[in-house]
Structures are given as structure tokens and as C-alpha cells.
Amino acid sequence: MTTIHRRLTLTYLLFLLLRLTATGQDESILTFSREAAIESAVRNNPELSVAALEIERAKSRLRWAGRLENPELELSSSTDQFGLNEDEGEIEIAFSQRFPVTSRLRDEKTARKHDVELAEIEFAIRQRQLAYEVDKAALMLLAAERKVQLQSKLIELNREIVTFMTSRVKLGEISALDATQASLNGQLLDQELGTARAAITSARSRLQQLLGVDPDSSVSISDSLVLSQDPPDSSIDLNAVLQNRPDYASLLTLSDLGRAQLGLAMAQRWDDIAVKIFVTRELAQDAPEGLERNTFAGIGLSIPLPLRNRNEQAIEEAKIEIEKARRARGAKMFEIHSELRAALKAREAAHELSLSAGGEALELAKKNFIDFKAAQQTGQASLLQVQQAQTQLLQLENSALEFQTNYHITETEVRFIAGTYPLPQPSAYTNDNYNKK
């Protein structure tokens, strides 16, 4: 039986080793820093690659804007068969082309250029939002992994207590109830560990989705949640922030677009003139010679007069859009300033709380738990006291972790408001053919 048992054990270990090896081959681990994760996401996210098509659409409209209308070919024929029927008739061939008398084509081209700028800025807004979400997702993954580490450490300490108490029970020195109670406490810790591991799975899946990573791959973040003892710098130049914010830049572009549309609307008060070149072949009776042929060639000009419709509605709407963009800039500036001040204060408070939570109280709780554990092994402390010390340590460590995470979250909010996330140029996503314009 011993030989069979050994063979079964070796077979099982070999099977387990082969399975672990196969799993390691199927699943690759991609390790990023937070900054590298952000840069990878804004370059490789599949939803952004779809959104980049709007830039190509705007560039396509720019490429075909500001062109003359197609010329017109006119053919006409007339006869007197329904009249005197003297074989008189006329055939005319004409070629006409409409030309603008204003700067309409140039103004149309200018408006489409601002449309391209606006499309690129809208794309940058989506990049900025994605960078913010990736940064937060990376922090959530780091926090979940750190919580698992803390929980595993406490479970290992509890196992040492259970092992020691089990040996004391066999010697009859303590009650088996104490060992059972310690074992139950370990099971509760195991359940909490399972919850923490589930949080890791959820955070990793969210990060993989944002990064555009294959679901069969595993993502890891190499950064740490440990923060500097020095307080963060709260001096941020508002003008620099406004230059970094694509949503504010979009309002500036909307003002330019509004002025371009106003110029276009003003130019459209006059419709295009039409220039016509024609050739006419005529058959007519000329007494006393009879039927004669004659050919005429000429040029015509058609000039529309803006007597009733001077495009007043489009002009008024363009002026309203300019004023709307001006007011929106003022409102956005006030909003950014307010949000930035609030975020800086929140970050400063979170830094102080994080340093306080991870300081003297936590170190005292660690020492207290170690002392009670040693005292319980020598019979100078009860299991209840050890468990209370363990619970206090777990609460303080979790609290310190939450404060650390909260500080980094406020830091991401400051970066988001200040617009300091790295954003690559939109040309990284668009077809090169659209960038040659």
C-alpha cells in the first residue's frame, strides 16, 4: 500500500506540474507602470481607433470643400412643323458655369479646417477621459492586490496560532474550544481573502478592457501605493491648465469656427453668377433666296439679385454661436478654476490622513499583536485578547490602505483637471493618406 500510495502521489504531482506549465504557456503576463498603462491605452484602445474615423471624415470634407459646382451642358432644338412648316428650325448648344463673386469658396475651406481642428480636439477629450479611467483602474488593482497581501499575512499569523494551540491541546494544557475558536477565526479571514481576490479579478478585467489587451493575457501594475512624506505641491498655473485642457481648447476652436461660419454666411448673401457660352445653328426662309443656314455664337451672363433673401437667418445664427462660445469659455474657466482648487485641497487633506493612518497607530497595533501573540503562547494572555489585537491590526491596516488609495485617487483627479496626462497626436490613429493634405 505504501508503494501504491507513493506512485499515486508522484503521478498527481506530475499531472499538476504539467498543468501549471501548460497554464503558464497559455497565459502571458503583461506588466505596466501606471504611466506606461496610460500611454498604451491611449494608443491601443479599440474604441479610440473607431473614434479616430471622425477625424478622417472631417479631413475628407476639408479636401473636397471650396470647389466650383459642376458645369452644365444645355442642348435645345426648335422647328416650325407645328406652324408654317417651312422647314425653319434652330439647334443650340450651350456650356454654362457658375462662379462665386464673393469669397465663399475660401470661407468654406476655412470653416472645414476648423471642423478638422474640432474633431481632433474632441478626440483628445476622449483620450483624456480614457487616461483618467486607466489610472484609476490601475490604482484599484494595486489596492486590491495590497489588500490580499495584508489578508494573507494575517492568515499566516493565525495559522501559526492554530498550530501552536493544537499542540497545546494534545498536551492537555488548554481547552480544545480555544483551538476551535482560533480555527474559525482563520476561516473568516479566508472568506475575506476570497472577497479580496474577487476584487483583483474585477479590477484586472476592467484594466484589460481599457488597455485593449487580449482577455487570455494577465495584466500587472509595477507601481507602489507608498506615498512621499513631503506634501504635494499646490501651486499650479491656471493659464497652463487652460492650455492643457482640450475641452477648453474646443471652445476656442468653436469661436474660430463661428467667425468662419459668419464670414461664409456673409459671402452667401450673393448667389453665384452664371457664365454661358453658346452656339446656335439656324435654318430660316429669306426671300427671295429661300431657305438659308446661319450660325450664331455668343456669351451670356446671369446675375442673381439679393433683393428678398440676403441670408439674414444664417448670419444671425453665426453671431449667436460666436456669443455662445464666448460665454461658454467664461463658464468653463470658472468651472476649471473651482474644480482645481477643490481637488488640490482634497489631495492635501488626503495626504495628511494617509500619513497619519500609516504612522504611529499602525506601528503600535503591529507591536501590540506580536506582544499578545507571544504572551498567549506563554499563558499570559487569552485567545480573545489575541483576536482583538488581530482585529485591530486588520482594521488599521485596511484603513491605512484605504487612505493611501484615496490619496492617489485625488492625485489622479488633480491630473485630470490639470490636463497633464500624456496624449499622443491623433495622427497615430488615422490613415496616412489623410495626413498628406
TIMAR-839738 format. One line per 5 residues: number of its first residue (from 1); their letters; for each residue x, y, z of C-alpha. Coordinates in Angstrom, 2 decimals, m for minus. Layout:
NUM	A	X:Y:Z ~ ... .
% end
This chain:
1	MTTIH	0.00:0.00:0.00 ~ 2.85:2.34:0.77 ~ 4.37:1.84:m2.69 ~ 1.00:2.38:m4.40 ~ 0.39:5.48:m2.35 .
6	RRLTL	3.79:6.87:m3.33 ~ 3.16:6.16:m7.01 ~ m0.23:7.85:m6.88 ~ 1.30:10.84:m5.16 ~ 4.07:11.12:m7.75 .
11	TYLLF	1.55:10.77:m10.60 ~ m0.61:13.52:m9.13 ~ 2.37:15.84:m8.67 ~ 3.49:15.19:m12.24 ~ m0.01:15.95:m13.57 .
16	LLLRL	m0.15:19.14:m11.52 ~ 3.26:20.22:m12.79 ~ 2.27:19.64:m16.43 ~ m0.97:21.58:m15.94 ~ 0.82:24.53:m14.37 .
21	TATGQ	3.33:24.51:m17.21 ~ 0.55:24.49:m19.81 ~ m1.26:27.29:m18.00 ~ 1.90:29.37:m17.94 ~ 2.24:28.88:m21.70 .
26	DESIL	m1.37:29.85:m22.45 ~ m1.48:32.95:m20.29 ~ 1.09:35.71:m20.67 ~ 1.62:38.37:m18.03 ~ 1.93:41.98:m19.19 .
31	TFSRE	3.50:44.29:m16.63 ~ 3.00:48.04:m16.86 ~ 3.80:51.03:m14.77 ~ 0.84:53.36:m14.33 ~ 2.30:55.79:m16.88 .
36	AAIES	3.04:53.00:m19.35 ~ m0.51:51.66:m18.94 ~ m1.94:55.10:m19.71 ~ 0.26:55.52:m22.77 ~ m0.59:52.02:m24.02 .
41	AVRNN	m4.33:52.59:m23.55 ~ m4.48:55.89:m25.43 ~ m2.60:54.28:m28.32 ~ m4.20:50.84:m28.49 ~ m7.74:51.15:m27.15 .
46	PELSV	m10.03:49.79:m29.92 ~ m12.81:52.28:m29.18 ~ m10.41:55.16:m29.78 ~ m9.39:53.73:m33.13 ~ m13.06:53.83:m34.13 .
51	AALEI	m13.46:57.39:m32.83 ~ m10.44:58.44:m34.93 ~ m12.55:57.92:m38.05 ~ m14.36:61.16:m37.23 ~ m11.06:62.97:m37.82 .
56	ERAKS	m10.71:61.27:m41.18 ~ m14.29:62.23:m42.02 ~ m13.54:65.89:m41.23 ~ m10.35:65.79:m43.30 ~ m12.26:64.27:m46.19 .
61	RLRWA	m14.77:67.12:m46.05 ~ m11.90:69.60:m46.00 ~ m10.29:68.00:m49.03 ~ m13.45:68.35:m51.11 ~ m14.53:71.75:m49.81 .
66	GRLEN	m14.18:75.03:m51.73 ~ m14.75:73.64:m55.23 ~ m16.76:75.08:m58.05 ~ m20.07:73.48:m58.93 ~ m20.20:71.16:m61.92 .
71	PELEL	m20.63:72.91:m65.29 ~ m23.84:72.45:m67.26 ~ m24.28:71.42:m70.88 ~ m27.51:72.69:m72.49 ~ m28.99:71.33:m75.73 .
76	SSSTD	m32.09:72.74:m77.39 ~ m33.82:72.28:m80.74 ~ m36.82:74.05:m82.32 ~ m38.85:73.59:m85.51 ~ m41.78:75.24:m87.31 .
81	QFGLN	m43.52:71.98:m88.18 ~ m46.42:72.95:m85.96 ~ m46.62:76.39:m87.55 ~ m45.99:77.41:m91.20 ~ m43.98:74.24:m91.77 .
86	EDEGE	m41.40:75.95:m93.96 ~ m38.56:73.74:m92.69 ~ m37.31:76.52:m90.46 ~ m35.61:75.46:m87.20 ~ m32.89:76.09:m84.73 .
91	IEIAF	m30.38:73.98:m82.80 ~ m28.44:75.44:m79.85 ~ m25.55:74.02:m77.81 ~ m24.58:75.93:m74.67 ~ m22.00:75.46:m71.90 .
96	SQRFP	m22.53:77.27:m68.59 ~ m20.51:77.53:m65.40 ~ m21.38:79.22:m62.10 ~ m18.72:81.36:m60.40 ~ m18.86:82.99:m56.96 .
101	VTSRL	m18.50:86.75:m56.84 ~ m17.57:86.64:m53.14 ~ m15.03:84.73:m51.02 ~ m17.49:81.87:m50.49 ~ m15.17:79.06:m51.58 .
106	RDEKT	m12.27:80.31:m49.45 ~ m14.58:80.82:m46.45 ~ m15.99:77.32:m46.88 ~ m12.46:75.90:m46.86 ~ m11.62:77.86:m43.70 .
111	ARKHD	m14.72:76.57:m41.92 ~ m13.85:72.97:m42.81 ~ m10.31:73.47:m41.44 ~ m11.80:74.45:m38.10 ~ m14.02:71.35:m38.30 .
116	VELAE	m10.86:69.23:m38.52 ~ m9.36:71.02:m35.52 ~ m12.56:70.48:m33.58 ~ m12.63:66.77:m34.47 ~ m9.04:66.37:m33.27 .
121	IEFAI	m9.83:68.18:m30.02 ~ m12.93:66.04:m29.44 ~ m10.70:63.01:m29.91 ~ m8.22:64.42:m27.37 ~ m11.09:64.82:m24.90 .
126	RQRQL	m11.84:61.10:m25.22 ~ m8.15:60.30:m24.81 ~ m8.01:62.38:m21.64 ~ m11.06:60.63:m20.19 ~ m9.60:57.23:m21.06 .
131	AYEVD	m6.27:58.10:m19.41 ~ m8.12:59.07:m16.24 ~ m10.11:55.83:m16.18 ~ m6.99:53.72:m16.80 ~ m5.14:55.47:m13.98 .
136	KAALM	m7.99:54.81:m11.56 ~ m8.33:51.19:m12.71 ~ m4.60:50.64:m12.15 ~ m4.92:52.07:m8.63 ~ m7.89:49.81:m7.88 .
141	LLAAE	m5.85:46.80:m8.99 ~ m2.89:47.85:m6.83 ~ m5.18:48.39:m3.83 ~ m6.87:45.01:m4.28 ~ m3.51:43.23:m4.56 .
146	RKVQL	m2.22:45.01:m1.47 ~ m5.32:44.01:0.47 ~ m4.77:40.38:m0.50 ~ m1.20:40.63:0.73 ~ m2.32:42.03:4.10 .
151	QSKLI	m5.05:39.42:4.42 ~ m2.67:36.58:3.53 ~ m0.18:37.80:6.11 ~ m2.82:37.78:8.86 ~ m4.00:34.33:7.76 .
156	ELNRE	m0.45:33.03:8.05 ~ m0.12:34.51:11.54 ~ m3.45:32.95:12.52 ~ m2.27:29.57:11.24 ~ 0.75:29.80:13.48 .
161	IVTFM	m1.59:30.44:16.42 ~ m3.78:27.46:15.46 ~ m0.75:25.18:15.09 ~ 0.60:26.22:18.45 ~ m2.77:25.82:20.21 .
166	TSRVK	m3.37:22.42:18.60 ~ m0.07:21.20:20.02 ~ m1.06:22.56:23.45 ~ m4.43:20.80:23.24 ~ m2.68:17.46:22.66 .
171	LGEIS	m0.66:18.09:25.79 ~ m3.85:18.89:27.68 ~ m2.62:22.36:28.62 ~ m5.50:24.33:27.04 ~ m9.07:23.64:26.05 .
176	ALDAT	m9.91:22.37:22.58 ~ m12.55:25.11:22.41 ~ m9.82:27.73:22.19 ~ m8.18:25.94:19.27 ~ m11.56:25.63:17.53 .
181	QASLN	m12.24:29.33:18.04 ~ m8.88:30.20:16.51 ~ m9.59:27.90:13.57 ~ m12.98:29.55:13.00 ~ m11.31:32.95:13.06 .
186	GQLLD	m8.96:31.72:10.35 ~ m11.91:30.61:8.21 ~ m13.43:34.07:8.48 ~ m10.12:35.51:7.31 ~ m10.12:33.05:4.42 .
191	QELGT	m13.57:34.25:3.35 ~ m12.42:37.85:3.40 ~ m9.39:36.80:1.37 ~ m11.71:35.30:m1.23 ~ m13.59:38.57:m1.47 .
196	ARAAI	m10.32:40.47:m1.91 ~ m9.21:38.09:m4.66 ~ m12.52:38.58:m6.44 ~ m11.85:42.33:m6.32 ~ m8.48:41.70:m8.01 .
201	TSARS	m10.18:39.75:m10.80 ~ m12.73:42.52:m11.34 ~ m10.11:45.29:m11.32 ~ m7.83:43.37:m13.67 ~ m10.67:42.70:m16.13 .
206	RLQQL	m11.59:46.38:m16.15 ~ m7.98:47.38:m16.78 ~ m7.56:44.80:m19.56 ~ m10.66:46.15:m21.28 ~ m9.37:49.74:m21.14 .
211	LGVDP	m5.94:48.69:m22.37 ~ m7.36:46.67:m25.24 ~ m5.43:43.61:m24.05 ~ m6.32:40.05:m25.04 ~ m8.53:38.53:m22.28 .
216	DSSVS	m6.25:35.47:m22.20 ~ m3.39:37.69:m21.02 ~ m2.90:38.86:m17.45 ~ m2.11:42.46:m16.55 ~ 0.05:43.58:m13.65 .
221	ISDSL	0.98:47.05:m12.38 ~ 4.52:47.52:m11.09 ~ 3.96:50.73:m9.10 ~ 3.57:51.04:m5.35 ~ 0.94:52.80:m3.27 .
226	VLSQD	3.55:54.15:m0.87 ~ 3.45:57.94:m0.90 ~ 6.10:60.52:m0.19 ~ 6.38:62.11:3.23 ~ 6.63:65.53:1.61 .
231	PPDSS	3.30:67.29:1.00 ~ 2.28:67.67:m2.68 ~ 2.90:70.96:m4.44 ~ m0.30:73.00:m4.57 ~ 0.99:75.79:m6.82 .
236	IDLNA	m0.45:75.21:m10.30 ~ m0.61:77.86:m13.02 ~ m4.22:78.25:m14.14 ~ m3.17:79.57:m17.56 ~ m1.08:76.46:m18.13 .
241	VLQNR	m4.03:74.32:m17.07 ~ m6.29:76.06:m19.59 ~ m3.76:75.38:m22.34 ~ m3.66:71.70:m21.38 ~ m7.42:71.21:m21.27 .
246	PDYAS	m8.81:70.01:m24.64 ~ m12.38:70.82:m23.58 ~ m11.37:74.45:m23.11 ~ m9.48:74.40:m26.40 ~ m12.65:73.14:m28.10 .
251	LLTLS	m14.44:76.33:m27.02 ~ m11.67:78.44:m28.54 ~ m12.00:76.46:m31.76 ~ m15.77:76.89:m31.67 ~ m15.22:80.65:m31.56 .
256	DLGRA	m12.96:80.43:m34.61 ~ m15.47:78.19:m36.34 ~ m18.27:80.62:m35.53 ~ m16.35:83.51:m37.08 ~ m15.58:81.40:m40.15 .
261	QLGLA	m19.26:80.48:m40.48 ~ m20.20:84.14:m40.12 ~ m17.82:85.03:m42.96 ~ m19.29:82.20:m45.03 ~ m22.84:83.35:m44.30 .
266	MAQRW	m21.93:86.92:m45.28 ~ m20.39:85.66:m48.52 ~ m23.52:83.62:m49.30 ~ m25.67:86.75:m49.43 ~ m24.81:86.88:m53.13 .
271	DDIAV	m25.52:83.75:m55.17 ~ m23.08:82.65:m57.82 ~ m23.19:84.26:m61.26 ~ m23.56:82.03:m64.30 ~ m21.44:82.46:m67.44 .
276	KIFVT	m22.86:80.87:m70.57 ~ m21.17:80.23:m73.92 ~ m23.46:79.08:m76.73 ~ m23.52:78.23:m80.44 ~ m26.78:78.35:m82.43 .
281	RELAQ	m27.41:76.83:m85.88 ~ m30.42:78.39:m87.61 ~ m32.47:77.48:m90.71 ~ m34.71:80.33:m91.92 ~ m36.57:81.46:m95.05 .
286	DAPEG	m35.07:84.56:m96.63 ~ m36.99:85.90:m99.64 ~ m36.23:85.77:m102.43 ~ m33.28:83.37:m101.86 ~ m35.33:80.82:m99.92 .
291	LERNT	m34.14:78.62:m97.08 ~ m30.76:79.70:m95.68 ~ m28.47:78.44:m92.95 ~ m26.79:80.69:m90.42 ~ m24.65:80.16:m87.28 .
296	FAGIG	m24.56:82.35:m84.18 ~ m22.09:82.23:m81.28 ~ m22.24:84.26:m78.14 ~ m21.79:84.60:m74.42 ~ m24.36:85.22:m71.70 .
301	LSIPL	m24.19:86.33:m68.07 ~ m26.76:85.66:m65.34 ~ m26.51:87.75:m62.17 ~ m28.88:86.95:m59.25 ~ m30.03:89.99:m57.31 .
306	PLRNR	m30.27:89.71:m53.47 ~ m33.49:91.71:m53.20 ~ m35.56:89.39:m51.00 ~ m33.21:86.79:m49.47 ~ m29.91:88.11:m48.13 .
311	NEQAI	m29.16:85.07:m45.91 ~ m30.04:87.03:m42.78 ~ m31.02:83.92:m40.78 ~ m27.64:82.20:m41.25 ~ m25.83:85.43:m40.37 .
316	EEAKI	m27.80:85.85:m37.13 ~ m27.24:82.21:m36.15 ~ m23.49:82.54:m36.73 ~ m23.38:85.61:m34.50 ~ m25.29:83.75:m31.79 .
321	EIEKA	m22.81:80.85:m31.99 ~ m19.90:83.26:m31.54 ~ m21.51:84.78:m28.45 ~ m22.42:81.34:m27.12 ~ m18.80:80.18:m27.41 .
326	RRARG	m17.60:83.36:m25.67 ~ m19.92:82.84:m22.72 ~ m19.12:79.13:m22.57 ~ m15.39:79.95:m22.31 ~ m16.03:82.14:m19.29 .
331	AKMFE	m18.19:79.46:m17.65 ~ m15.62:76.73:m18.38 ~ m12.78:78.84:m16.98 ~ m14.71:79.37:m13.75 ~ m15.56:75.66:m13.57 .
336	IHSEL	m11.95:74.57:m14.10 ~ m10.67:77.04:m11.52 ~ m13.21:75.89:m8.92 ~ m12.62:72.19:m9.57 ~ m8.86:72.64:m9.43 .
341	RAALK	m8.93:74.46:m6.08 ~ m11.25:71.82:m4.59 ~ m9.09:68.96:m5.93 ~ m5.88:70.49:m4.56 ~ m7.43:70.89:m1.11 .
346	AREAA	m8.79:67.33:m1.20 ~ m5.37:65.99:m2.19 ~ m3.66:67.88:0.62 ~ m6.17:66.55:3.19 ~ m5.86:63.01:1.82 .
351	HELSL	m2.07:63.17:2.12 ~ m2.27:64.19:5.77 ~ m4.80:61.47:6.58 ~ m2.75:58.82:4.79 ~ 0.43:59.72:6.68 .
356	SAGGE	m1.49:59.72:9.95 ~ m3.18:56.35:9.28 ~ 0.07:54.66:8.35 ~ 2.08:56.14:11.20 ~ 2.34:55.62:14.93 .
361	ALELA	m1.08:53.98:15.45 ~ m0.40:51.25:12.88 ~ 3.07:50.50:14.25 ~ 1.63:50.30:17.76 ~ m1.08:47.88:16.57 .
366	KKNFI	1.56:45.64:14.95 ~ 3.65:45.60:18.13 ~ 0.55:45.02:20.24 ~ m0.47:41.99:18.19 ~ 3.03:40.49:18.31 .
371	DFKAA	3.22:41.02:22.09 ~ m0.21:39.45:22.71 ~ 0.67:36.52:20.47 ~ 3.87:35.87:22.44 ~ 2.05:36.36:25.75 .
376	QQTGQ	m0.68:33.90:24.71 ~ 1.90:31.25:23.93 ~ 3.28:31.56:27.46 ~ m0.18:31.56:29.02 ~ m0.10:35.26:29.98 .
381	ASLLQ	m2.86:36.35:27.57 ~ m6.11:34.79:26.43 ~ m7.11:33.89:22.89 ~ m9.76:36.60:22.99 ~ m7.11:39.24:23.62 .
386	VQQAQ	m5.03:37.93:20.70 ~ m8.06:38.01:18.42 ~ m8.93:41.53:19.49 ~ m5.36:42.64:18.77 ~ m5.53:40.87:15.42 .
391	TQLLQ	m8.83:42.57:14.55 ~ m7.45:45.98:15.49 ~ m4.38:45.40:13.33 ~ m6.52:44.31:10.38 ~ m8.79:47.35:10.73 .
396	LENSA	m5.89:49.77:10.96 ~ m4.06:48.20:8.02 ~ m7.19:48.29:5.89 ~ m7.83:51.86:6.97 ~ m4.26:52.86:6.08 .
401	LEFQT	m4.65:51.16:2.69 ~ m7.92:53.00:2.03 ~ m6.34:56.34:2.92 ~ m3.35:55.61:0.69 ~ m5.65:54.65:m2.18 .
406	NYHIT	m7.80:57.71:m1.60 ~ m4.75:59.97:m1.79 ~ m3.71:58.50:m5.13 ~ m7.29:58.84:m6.41 ~ m7.26:62.54:m5.50 .
411	ETEVR	m3.90:62.79:m7.27 ~ m5.46:61.35:m10.43 ~ m8.29:63.88:m10.14 ~ m5.76:66.71:m9.94 ~ m4.01:65.36:m13.03 .
416	FIAGT	m7.32:65.00:m14.84 ~ m8.39:68.56:m14.04 ~ m4.93:69.98:m14.77 ~ m4.82:68.10:m18.09 ~ m1.34:66.68:m17.55 .
421	YPLPQ	m1.98:63.16:m18.85 ~ 0.23:62.33:m21.88 ~ m1.82:62.38:m25.08 ~ m0.29:61.27:m28.40 ~ m1.13:63.11:m31.61 .
426	PSAYT	m4.31:61.97:m33.37 ~ m2.22:61.09:m36.44 ~ m1.15:57.94:m34.55 ~ m4.65:56.59:m35.19 ~ m5.54:57.91:m38.63 .
431	NDNYN	m4.66:56.73:m42.08 ~ m1.53:58.35:m43.53 ~ m3.45:59.25:m46.68 ~ m5.48:61.68:m44.62 ~ m2.40:63.34:m43.18 .
436	KK	m0.89:64.37:m46.51 ~ m3.39:67.16:m47.00 .
% end
